[in-house]
Amino acid sequence: MPEIAVGALIKNGSVLLARRSPGRRQHPDRWSLPGGHVENGEDVETAMRRELMEEIGVTPELWQFVTKFGWQGQSAVSATFHIYRIDRWLGRPQLIDDEHTELKWFSAAAIECETELALPELGKILMNLTTSRDSKD
């Protein structure tokens, strides 16, 4: 089962989400956390850091593991997602490649109303991240 490492950048009680490009095989044109596949011989934290640099041009400086969950999609596609909370990073988030079409900060209220999340499991996790007392304001 593929391992996916993603990072939730948290700023002022909001989380940064990326809209997946419409041509993506899985979850096209849906909001998700930036990140991607763990490569052979790579640990999950290293993959998360590499993917955030490749996709949005930031280098995480302060992070913590939040949770992992298994996902079962259509056509027997499945993966394990590892989510990290990123509280400090170097660089300004920006679109680097064609995997995403937009970056946007979401408050807890916006996440609660968002119907276009790539994975339904993300809703509750993101709500907890944006409303936790540890959220950096």
Secondary structure, DSSP 8 states (H G I E B T S, - for coil): --EEEEEEEEETTEEEEEEE-TT-SSSTT-EE-SEEE--TT--HHHHHHHHHHHHH--EEEEEEEEEEEEEE-GGG-EEEEEEEEEEEEES-----SSSEEEEEEE-HHHHHH---BSSTHHHHHHHHHHHSTT---
